[in-house]
Amino acid sequence: MAPAPIPFVDLAAQRRRLGGRIEAAVQQVIESGAYIMGPQVAELEQRLAAHAGVGHVVSCANGTQAIELILRAWEIGSGDAVFVPAFTFAATAEAPAWHGATPVFCDVEPETFNLDPASLEAAIGHAATLGLKPKAVIPVDLFGVPADYRAVEAIARHHGLRILQDAAQSYGATRDGKRAGAHGDAAATSFYPAKPLGCYGDGGAMLTDDADLAARLRSLRFHGMGGGGQYDNVRLGTTGRLDTIQAAILLEKLAVLDEEQAARQRVADRYHAALGNLAITPRTPDGVASAWAQYTLRLQGRDRIKAELAGQGIPTMIYYPRALADQAAFAGCPVSPTGIPVSRKLTEEVLALPIHPYLKPGDQDRVIEALQQALGA
């Protein structure tokens, strides 16, 4: 008999750990009848702001919308260039394109998979030669490691760019003494269920120290509402509210997030120790604590190894099989003149292993032993 499959992310184990707290929180919302913008939403925003160390948090419907609303609040649109990494999820590049802005793709660093500052610098000059106005850069904290914001900020400030931190995968991480969400001019994060801090559906948030920006974001997520209430529309907005039930769930999960991050780090440390001499394991720069949204190896013969592990009930994932600049949706978008060789190489090599706070040592041993065998160790 084949061994039972190992969950890639075990949300059921987290629910068991929290006991009846989630059910009680949801029931309280149901009984209150405050399903939209109930008190739990404001409480979550306050607690997230305190946890991340920012002045303001504005919750919203999902992580993609968080990026989109920030760009809208900054009035980024036609003729503007927004610089994004070529190796990430499509949402980062979709959001500027929705507003008529042009995503300009930059390469990433081979060790961290994050935006390469040298590629960004070259891309800014290239965009100007194309007649585009460089307006913003969206570094992505891929797989839980915050990007090099000191290097990005030096370039951005020189060229007058705003910085939007894409912290969809990094909430709970730290870099240079700051939590993810506290870097740049504003940040966007996601509460998709599989994220380090996830709800039971879609959800997102925008973080900033800019009080005026936060006020515009609160208006934009509620149909451009002004001071006169929901029927006072002072700008074109959208429906972007976070459901009260999801806020109630996130409050319970936020209470255990730091403990869960420590558990993720222990899982990552075991992978490092067992696999460091067999594959290229993730690198965490000095001064960085990763959120470990994913544990991603670089492997030769990746597809063969993935198939062998699947045959033993061990799930793996490929994040991401194609660079964004090579996707049909972004055909014709500019690329940094230095190219995106690292991004393209990563698409052939990356393989993510199971990692979550409740991964049992015995299950992790199975992953390690199967991988060692597949690699001929």
C-alpha positions, 0 to 999 in steps of 0.5 A: 500500500502506498503511503498517505499523501502529505499535505502541501499546506495543512490548514486543517492542522492549524484549525485544530490548533486554534480549537473552537476559537475560529468557530466562535469568532465566526458565530459572533459575526453571524449573530451580530448581523454586521457582515460588512464593515463590522467592528472586527474589520477596524480591530483587525486594521488596528492590530495589523498596524501595531504588528507591522509597525505602520501608521495605517492599515486599510483592509480590502478584498484581496491582495491583487486589489491592494496593489491596484488601489494603491496605484490608483490612489497615486494616479498612475496611468497611461504613459507611466512605467511601473517596474516589476520583477519578471519572476513572480505571480501575474498580479504584480504586473496586471495591476498597473496594466489595468490603469493603462500604465506599462509594466517594465520587467526587471530580472531577479537575483539568483540567490533571493529570487528578488528584484535585481537593483542593477536590472532596475537601474538599467530598466529605468533608463530604457523606459525613458528612451521609449517615451515612458514616464518612470513612476513606481517600482513594485519589489516582490518579497518572493517566497517570504524574503523581503527584497533589498529595500535599501538598494531599491530605495537609493535608486527609486529616490534618485529617479523620483519613483514611488515604492510599493512593497508587494508583501503578499508572501512575506507578512510576518517577515523582517528586514533591517529591523522592519516588518514586511509591510513597513518598507517603501511608500506603501505595501500590499499584502494578501490573506489568501488561505495558503499565505503565512497569514491567511483567511478562509477566502480572499482578503488583502490589506494596504499598509502605509505611514501616509495618512493622506494616502490611507484616507484615499484608499479607504474612499476608493475601496468603498465607491469613492465615498466622501465625508458625507457617507456612502452616498457621497461619492467624491471620486471613482472607486470600487467595491473592495471591502474585506468581509467581517467574517474574514476579519474575525478569522484573521484576528484569531490567526494573527494571535498565533502568527509569530509562533507559527513563524518560529515553527516555519523557521524550524522546518526550514532549518531541517531542510537546510541541514539535510539538503544543503549539500545536494541542491541549491537551498534558499538563501536568507540575507543577513538581517532578514527573517523570512516568512517562509511562504515557500521553501524553494530549491533549485535543481537540475532535472527538476521535472524528473524529481517532481514526478518521482516525489509525486509517486511517493505521495509527496507534493511539490509545486513549481512557482513559477513555470514561466517568466512574466515577460514570456506570458501572452498577456504581457506580450510587447511589454518592455524588458530591462536592456540587461535581459532576464536570464536569471528569471528564465533559468529559475523557471527551469529549476525551481521546486517548492517543498511542503512547508507549514507550521504543522509539518510533522517531523516524520512527514518532513523525514519522508520528504527529505529521504525521498529527495535524497534518493531522487538525487542519488545521495 
